[in-house]
Amino acid sequence: MSTQGEADASPLDAVAHLLVTPENPPRDIDGMDSERCIALHNAIFLHGWINSGRAAEDFDAQSQTWFGFYGEGDSERFHPSLRAFLHEARVLLPSDYNTPKFFYHVSGLNESADLCMWTNDPEIWDEQDVDRFPTLYATYPTFAGKCDGLVYDQHTHRAIMHFDITDDLLLYPEQPWQKLESVLSVWIEMIQREKVIALHDSVDQDQGWPHDAERDLLDVERLDGEQTPWTMAPWSAIDLKQTLEVWQMAVEMIEQKMGLNGDGSTQTITSNNNTPDDGLIHAVALDLAEIPDGFAHNFLRRARRPRFTFIAPGLRCPSVEDIAIQPFIESRQQNPEDLTNPEPEKVSPILLFRADAIVSSTEGLNGWYQGPYEHTRDFPSGLYLDPCNRGHDMPFEDGCRLILPFEFDRFEDEWAKQSDGSRAEGRDTLYQSGKNPYNYPHAVQLQAFLENVYHNVQSGYWNVDAHGVAGGVEKWKEADSQDHWAQYWVELGPGRYW
């Protein structure tokens, strides 16, 4: 791959036409789309190389192809299309601990000795499948006690992130295996959105990535050298901007359906307000409620006020009074351990859209209800922004979770689904991803939930009345029906959500 004279060009811009999107899906071919995957792989590697402060023209000299480095000895194990990929995909010669790694989730293409680490398990694979599932990219101990990585199926030519070798690895469609070009496209999207960031070598671990108020960028810390030069931001300016835009669309659609604009038009009100008085909640009220500076604070301060009460069935738009009563912020304040060991990088769950029904039991909550929050009882149902540890390995400050006052019973209709097609059980897994084939597990982003609101109102599936979206919180039970489950489901994938 020639890089001479391209120091000022963006490697990711050069492969923009190859990214998988709803309009540019994977090609239907026999095997891996090697040329597409080679270009996407090498562009990610070169982007990290350049952004860490290295010269583009040095990349070819200090890297090799996989076969160039490891040799042809095991090539008979590989499908011809995978072999073609390994003949052109670059690896870096390991020089020291700070050698740039491939990406945030994976260090690079696996070493030759580890590439086919999935040996035959008679309970899962047939004898002829011993070389079927190479772990193509290796992940880090940061993510798992017994590391695996991106596993590739040489029969279906699909891949899936599988962080721990001890976790179940099930064949498609039990798990949502994806084309390799789709996985690489998602990783490039994360870089383009400044969710995943390659830091310059001059940024030391204590300094972080400088805060930029104009672009809504937080200080982003450098992680331990294991993932050099990559780090992850809790949220980005694009996350915020697009969430505000979808909120604006949903609000305008509801108001239009309510007939609030006599001529059938919608109001033209910017969704990127700059003064506290323009938004849902005044900045002073947010500070009094101890909503920390970050995604929630910015969203609530800038999202335009609607002229109705209910943004979704039974879920109220936030008011000053509602925002002031945050059950899990209060629980942290009352927790003696948290008072003696404060961790300011931890953001508590924030109740965004409140429902009147109260949740009085921890049953039916799938791992969300823990840590300093497990002592809270009798809290409101509704849509919460998930707790976020900004210093954690997978921070998503805009991740949200709908907590319902009833459970979906796993033994009844079984129509309510997560994005991977698995059962949405309990009270808090509706709209969630289940097995995420691209990323470490995290809560679905608020933008995806609001987009679902918009489409359900636009299509007329959700009715509106004088108070906004009608139906009450019981409406969500329709998610567990054969006729309506698809109205309560978020699709993950390139060009959408991940």
matplotlib code that plots the C-alpha trace (Angstrom):
import matplotlib.pyplot as plt

x = [0.0, 1.7, 1.6, 4.4, 3.4, 0.1, 1.0, -1.7, -4.4, -6.8, -6.6, -10.2, -11.4, -9.7, -11.9, -15.1, -16.7, -15.9, -17.7, -20.7, -23.9, -27.6, -27.1, -23.8, -24.2, -21.8, -21.5, -22.9, -19.8, -18.3, -15.8, -14.5, -14.6, -10.8, -10.1, -12.6, -11.4, -7.8, -8.4, -10.5, -8.0, -4.9, -6.7, -7.5, -3.9, -2.4, -4.8, -3.6, 0.0, -0.3, -2.4, 0.1, 2.7, 4.4, 5.1, 2.8, 5.8, 7.4, 4.4, 5.3, 8.9, 8.0, 5.2, 4.7, 1.9, 0.8, 2.3, 5.4, 6.0, 4.8, 5.5, 3.4, 3.7, 0.1, -1.5, -3.4, -5.6, -7.1, -9.9, -8.4, -10.2, -8.8, -5.4, -5.7, -6.5, -3.5, -1.3, -2.1, -3.2, -0.5, 1.0, 3.5, 6.8, 6.7, 9.5, 8.4, 5.4, 4.3, 4.2, 0.8, -1.8, -4.5, -7.6, -9.2, -10.8, -8.1, -4.3, -4.0, -4.0, -3.3, 0.1, 0.5, 0.5, -2.7, -4.7, -6.5, -6.9, -10.4, -9.7, -12.4, -15.0, -17.2, -20.1, -20.1, -18.1, -17.7, -14.2, -13.8, -14.3, -11.0, -9.7, -13.1, -12.9, -9.7, -9.4, -8.4, -7.7, -6.6, -8.1, -6.5, -6.5, -8.3, -11.5, -11.3, -9.7, -9.1, -8.7, -10.1, -10.9, -12.6, -13.5, -13.9, -16.0, -14.4, -17.6, -20.1, -17.4, -18.8, -17.1, -18.1, -16.4, -15.8, -13.9, -13.5, -12.6, -14.8, -18.0, -20.5, -19.7, -22.8, -23.3, -25.4, -28.3, -28.1, -25.6, -25.5, -22.3, -21.4, -19.3, -15.8, -16.2, -19.2, -17.2, -14.3, -16.8, -18.3, -14.8, -14.1, -17.4, -16.4, -13.2, -14.9, -17.4, -14.5, -15.9, -12.6, -9.5, -5.9, -3.9, -0.6, 2.5, 3.1, -0.1, 1.0, -1.2, -2.0, -2.6, -5.3, -6.9, -7.4, -11.0, -12.5, -15.7, -16.6, -16.7, -18.3, -15.2, -14.4, -10.9, -10.2, -7.7, -4.9, -5.3, -2.5, 0.0, -1.7, -4.0, -1.6, -2.5, -6.2, -8.7, -12.5, -14.6, -17.7, -19.6, -18.7, -19.9, -21.5, -23.3, -24.8, -25.6, -27.4, -29.3, -30.6, -31.6, -33.6, -35.2, -36.2, -37.7, -39.7, -41.0, -42.0, -43.7, -45.7, -46.7, -47.7, -49.9, -51.5, -52.4, -50.6, -49.6, -52.7, -51.1, -49.7, -46.2, -43.7, -41.9, -38.4, -36.5, -32.8, -31.9, -28.4, -29.3, -26.5, -28.2, -29.6, -33.0, -33.7, -33.5, -35.6, -34.0, -32.2, -28.5, -28.9, -31.6, -29.3, -26.5, -28.8, -29.9, -26.2, -26.4, -22.7, -21.2, -21.4, -23.8, -27.0, -26.3, -25.7, -28.7, -31.1, -29.8, -30.1, -33.0, -36.0, -39.0, -42.0, -45.6, -46.9, -46.3, -45.6, -42.7, -43.6, -46.4, -46.4, -43.1, -43.1, -40.8, -38.5, -39.5, -37.5, -39.4, -38.8, -35.1, -34.6, -35.6, -32.9, -33.2, -29.8, -27.8, -29.4, -28.5, -24.8, -25.0, -26.4, -23.9, -21.2, -18.6, -19.2, -18.8, -15.5, -14.2, -15.6, -15.1, -16.0, -15.5, -18.5, -21.8, -24.9, -28.0, -30.1, -33.9, -34.6, -38.3, -40.2, -43.3, -45.7, -45.4, -43.0, -40.5, -40.3, -38.2, -34.8, -36.1, -36.2, -33.2, -30.4, -27.2, -27.9, -29.0, -25.7, -22.8, -23.8, -27.3, -28.4, -29.6, -32.2, -35.8, -39.1, -37.8, -39.7, -40.0, -39.0, -36.1, -32.8, -29.4, -27.2, -24.5, -21.2, -17.6, -15.7, -12.5, -13.8, -12.8, -16.2, -17.8, -21.1, -22.5, -25.4, -26.4, -30.0, -32.3, -36.1, -37.1, -40.7, -43.0, -43.7, -41.5, -41.5, -41.8, -39.3, -41.8, -44.7, -45.1, -41.3, -41.8, -40.1, -36.6, -33.2, -31.2, -29.5, -32.9, -32.6, -35.4, -35.9, -36.4, -37.2, -37.9, -34.8, -33.7, -36.2, -34.3, -31.0, -28.5, -28.0, -24.9, -23.0, -21.0, -18.9, -18.2, -17.9, -21.5, -23.0, -26.5, -28.3, -27.6, -30.4, -30.4, -31.6, -34.5, -35.6, -35.5, -37.8, -40.2, -40.1, -40.9, -43.7, -45.4, -44.8, -46.2, -49.3, -48.6, -48.5, -51.5, -51.3, -53.8, -53.9, -51.1, -48.7, -48.1, -51.0, -51.5, -49.9, -47.0, -49.1, -48.6, -45.1, -46.6, -47.3, -43.6, -44.3, -46.8, -46.3, -48.0, -46.1, -42.6, -40.8, -42.1, -40.0, -36.7, -33.4, -31.3, -27.5, -25.1, -22.9, -24.4, -26.8, -26.0, -23.3]
y = [0.0, 3.2, 6.0, 8.2, 11.8, 11.3, 12.8, 15.4, 13.1, 11.3, 7.5, 7.3, 9.7, 7.7, 4.6, 6.5, 4.9, 1.4, 1.8, -0.4, 1.7, 0.9, 2.4, 0.5, -2.9, -5.8, -7.6, -11.0, -13.0, -16.4, -15.7, -12.6, -9.3, -9.2, -6.0, -4.0, -5.5, -4.9, -1.2, -0.7, -2.5, -0.7, 2.7, 2.2, 1.2, 4.1, 6.6, 5.5, 5.7, 9.2, 10.6, 9.2, 11.6, 9.3, 10.1, 8.5, 7.8, 5.7, 3.3, 0.9, 0.7, -0.1, -2.5, -5.7, -7.8, -10.6, -13.3, -11.2, -11.3, -14.8, -16.7, -19.0, -22.1, -22.4, -20.9, -24.2, -23.7, -20.5, -20.0, -18.4, -15.1, -15.0, -15.9, -12.9, -10.7, -11.8, -11.2, -7.5, -6.6, -4.8, -5.6, -3.6, -4.9, -5.1, -2.7, -1.7, -1.4, 1.9, 0.6, 1.7, -0.9, -1.5, -0.3, 0.3, -3.1, -5.2, -5.0, -6.2, -9.4, -12.4, -14.1, -17.1, -19.5, -18.1, -17.5, -20.8, -21.1, -22.5, -26.3, -28.9, -29.1, -32.2, -30.6, -27.6, -28.2, -31.1, -32.6, -30.9, -27.5, -27.5, -24.6, -23.1, -20.3, -18.4, -15.6, -13.1, -10.1, -10.4, -8.3, -7.0, -8.4, -5.1, -6.6, -10.2, -12.6, -15.1, -13.0, -14.0, -11.3, -11.0, -14.5, -15.3, -18.1, -19.5, -21.3, -18.3, -15.6, -13.7, -12.4, -11.4, -9.8, -12.4, -10.9, -13.9, -17.4, -18.8, -17.1, -18.9, -18.7, -19.7, -20.0, -17.6, -16.8, -17.6, -14.7, -11.8, -12.6, -9.9, -9.5, -8.4, -5.2, -4.3, -4.7, -2.6, 0.0, 0.4, 0.9, 3.6, 5.3, 5.4, 7.1, 9.6, 10.5, 11.0, 8.3, 6.4, 8.7, 8.1, 10.3, 11.9, 10.5, 13.9, 13.6, 12.0, 9.8, 12.5, 15.3, 13.7, 15.2, 19.0, 20.1, 22.0, 23.9, 25.0, 21.5, 20.0, 17.8, 16.5, 15.9, 12.4, 10.5, 8.3, 4.7, 2.5, 1.8, -1.5, 0.3, 3.0, 5.3, 4.6, 5.9, 6.3, 9.4, 9.1, 11.1, 13.3, 16.5, 14.4, 12.3, 15.4, 17.2, 14.2, 13.4, 17.0, 16.8, 13.6, 15.2, 18.2, 15.9, 13.9, 17.0, 18.7, 15.5, 15.2, 18.8, 18.5, 15.4, 17.4, 20.2, 22.9, 24.6, 25.5, 25.6, 22.1, 23.4, 22.8, 25.4, 26.3, 26.3, 25.5, 22.3, 23.6, 26.4, 28.2, 29.9, 28.1, 29.7, 28.1, 24.5, 22.0, 22.7, 25.9, 25.3, 26.6, 23.9, 21.2, 22.3, 22.3, 18.7, 17.8, 16.8, 16.8, 18.6, 16.2, 14.7, 14.9, 18.4, 19.6, 17.7, 19.0, 22.6, 22.7, 20.5, 22.7, 22.8, 20.9, 22.1, 18.8, 16.5, 13.0, 12.2, 8.5, 6.3, 7.1, 8.9, 12.6, 15.2, 16.4, 19.3, 21.2, 19.4, 16.0, 16.6, 17.8, 14.4, 11.9, 8.7, 7.3, 10.5, 10.6, 7.0, 7.8, 10.8, 8.6, 5.7, 6.0, 4.2, 6.6, 9.6, 8.3, 7.2, 9.7, 8.9, 12.1, 10.2, 8.1, 9.5, 8.2, 7.0, 10.0, 9.8, 11.6, 10.7, 9.8, 7.5, 7.6, 3.8, 2.9, 0.1, -1.4, -4.5, -5.3, -8.4, -8.2, -5.9, -7.5, -6.4, -2.7, -2.4, -2.8, -1.0, 2.1, 2.0, -1.4, 0.2, 2.3, 1.1, 2.4, 4.4, 5.6, 3.7, 5.5, 6.1, 6.5, 7.5, 4.5, 5.0, 5.8, 5.5, 8.0, 6.2, 2.8, 0.8, 1.3, 4.6, 5.5, 8.6, 8.8, 5.1, 4.8, 2.1, 1.9, 0.5, -0.7, -1.3, -4.8, -7.7, -9.6, -13.2, -15.4, -18.3, -16.5, -14.9, -14.4, -11.8, -8.8, -8.8, -7.2, -6.1, -9.5, -11.3, -12.7, -12.4, -9.1, -10.4, -8.7, -5.0, -3.3, -5.1, -3.7, -1.7, -3.1, -4.8, -8.2, -9.7, -6.7, -8.1, -4.9, -3.7, -4.4, -4.5, -1.1, 0.5, 1.7, 5.3, 7.9, 8.9, 5.4, 5.5, 9.0, 7.8, 5.0, 7.5, 9.6, 6.7, 5.4, 8.8, 9.5, 6.1, 6.7, 3.6, 5.7, 8.1, 11.6, 13.5, 16.9, 15.9, 14.4, 10.7, 8.7, 5.2, 5.2, 3.0, -0.2, 0.5, -1.0, -4.4, -4.5, -5.1, -8.7, -9.4, -11.0, -8.0, -5.2, -6.3, -4.7, -1.3, -1.6, -2.8, -1.0, -2.3, -2.2, -1.9, 0.3, 3.7, 3.3, 2.4, 0.3]
z = [0.0, -1.1, 1.3, -0.2, -0.3, 1.4, 4.8, 4.5, 3.2, 5.5, 5.2, 6.3, 3.7, 1.0, 1.8, 2.5, -0.7, 0.7, 4.0, 4.6, 4.9, 4.4, 0.9, 0.3, 1.8, 1.6, -1.7, -2.1, -3.1, -2.4, 0.4, 2.0, 0.1, 0.3, -1.5, 0.5, 3.8, 3.0, 2.2, 5.4, 7.6, 6.3, 6.5, 10.2, 10.9, 8.9, 10.7, 14.1, 12.9, 11.6, 14.5, 17.0, 15.4, 13.0, 9.3, 6.7, 4.4, 7.1, 7.5, 4.7, 5.7, 9.4, 8.7, 6.7, 5.4, 7.6, 5.4, 4.9, 8.6, 9.6, 6.3, 4.2, 6.4, 7.5, 4.4, 3.5, 6.6, 5.0, 2.5, -0.7, 0.1, 3.7, 2.3, -0.1, 2.8, 4.8, 1.8, 1.8, 5.4, 7.3, 10.7, 12.6, 13.6, 17.4, 18.6, 22.1, 24.4, 22.7, 19.2, 17.8, 18.1, 15.4, 17.2, 20.5, 20.8, 19.2, 19.1, 15.5, 13.4, 15.6, 15.6, 13.4, 16.4, 17.8, 14.7, 14.8, 18.6, 18.3, 18.5, 18.0, 20.8, 20.0, 21.8, 19.4, 16.3, 14.0, 13.4, 10.1, 11.8, 13.6, 11.4, 10.7, 13.3, 13.4, 15.9, 13.3, 15.6, 19.2, 21.9, 25.2, 28.8, 29.6, 28.3, 29.4, 31.8, 29.0, 25.8, 22.5, 19.8, 16.5, 15.4, 11.7, 10.3, 7.2, 6.1, 6.2, 6.0, 8.9, 12.0, 15.6, 18.5, 21.2, 24.0, 26.3, 25.2, 28.0, 26.7, 24.5, 20.8, 18.9, 15.2, 13.2, 13.5, 17.3, 17.4, 15.0, 13.0, 10.5, 7.3, 8.2, 6.1, 8.3, 11.5, 10.1, 8.8, 12.3, 13.8, 11.2, 12.1, 15.7, 14.7, 12.4, 15.2, 17.7, 19.9, 19.5, 19.3, 18.4, 20.6, 19.7, 21.5, 23.0, 25.1, 28.3, 30.5, 33.1, 30.5, 28.4, 25.3, 25.8, 26.5, 23.6, 24.7, 21.2, 19.9, 23.1, 23.7, 27.2, 28.5, 27.2, 29.2, 27.7, 28.9, 30.0, 27.2, 26.3, 23.8, 22.5, 20.9, 21.2, 23.8, 24.0, 24.8, 26.9, 24.3, 21.3, 19.7, 16.9, 19.5, 21.1, 17.8, 16.3, 19.5, 19.6, 15.9, 16.4, 19.5, 17.4, 14.7, 17.3, 19.0, 15.8, 14.5, 17.7, 17.6, 14.0, 14.7, 17.6, 15.2, 17.1, 13.8, 12.0, 8.5, 9.0, 9.1, 11.9, 13.9, 12.9, 16.2, 16.3, 18.2, 19.1, 21.5, 23.1, 26.1, 29.1, 28.8, 25.4, 26.5, 28.4, 31.8, 32.9, 33.6, 37.2, 37.9, 36.4, 38.7, 41.7, 40.8, 40.6, 37.0, 36.2, 33.2, 30.3, 27.9, 30.0, 31.1, 27.5, 26.2, 28.8, 28.5, 24.7, 23.6, 22.8, 25.1, 23.6, 23.8, 25.3, 28.3, 27.0, 24.6, 24.5, 26.1, 29.8, 29.7, 30.6, 29.1, 31.9, 34.0, 36.6, 39.4, 37.9, 37.2, 40.7, 42.1, 41.0, 43.0, 42.1, 42.6, 46.1, 46.7, 46.1, 48.4, 51.2, 50.7, 53.3, 51.1, 48.3, 50.6, 51.9, 48.5, 46.0, 42.4, 40.4, 37.1, 37.8, 36.5, 38.3, 36.4, 35.4, 35.2, 31.9, 31.0, 34.1, 34.4, 37.2, 38.0, 40.8, 40.7, 44.2, 43.6, 42.2, 40.4, 36.7, 36.3, 34.4, 36.0, 35.9, 39.5, 41.4, 43.2, 45.1, 43.5, 44.9, 48.2, 46.4, 46.7, 45.3, 42.4, 39.3, 36.1, 32.9, 30.6, 32.4, 31.1, 32.2, 34.9, 33.2, 34.5, 32.3, 33.2, 32.3, 29.2, 27.4, 28.5, 26.9, 28.7, 26.2, 26.8, 27.9, 29.4, 29.6, 33.0, 32.9, 35.9, 34.6, 33.3, 30.1, 31.2, 29.4, 29.3, 27.8, 24.3, 23.7, 21.0, 22.7, 21.2, 21.6, 18.6, 18.2, 18.0, 21.5, 24.1, 25.9, 29.4, 32.7, 32.9, 31.4, 28.2, 25.7, 23.0, 24.2, 21.8, 23.4, 21.9, 20.2, 17.3, 16.9, 20.4, 24.1, 25.5, 26.3, 26.6, 23.4, 22.7, 23.4, 19.8, 18.8, 21.3, 20.1, 16.5, 17.4, 19.0, 15.9, 13.6, 15.8, 15.8, 12.1, 11.1, 13.2, 15.2, 18.4, 18.7, 20.1, 22.2, 23.9, 26.2, 23.6, 22.9, 24.2, 25.6, 29.0, 30.2, 29.6, 25.8, 26.1, 26.7, 22.9, 22.4, 23.4, 20.7, 17.2, 15.5, 17.1, 18.4, 15.5, 16.6, 19.8, 18.3, 17.4, 14.6, 15.0, 12.1, 10.0, 9.3, 12.2, 15.8, 17.3]

ax = plt.figure().add_subplot(projection="3d")
ax.plot(x, y, z, "-o")
ax.set_aspect("equal")
plt.show()
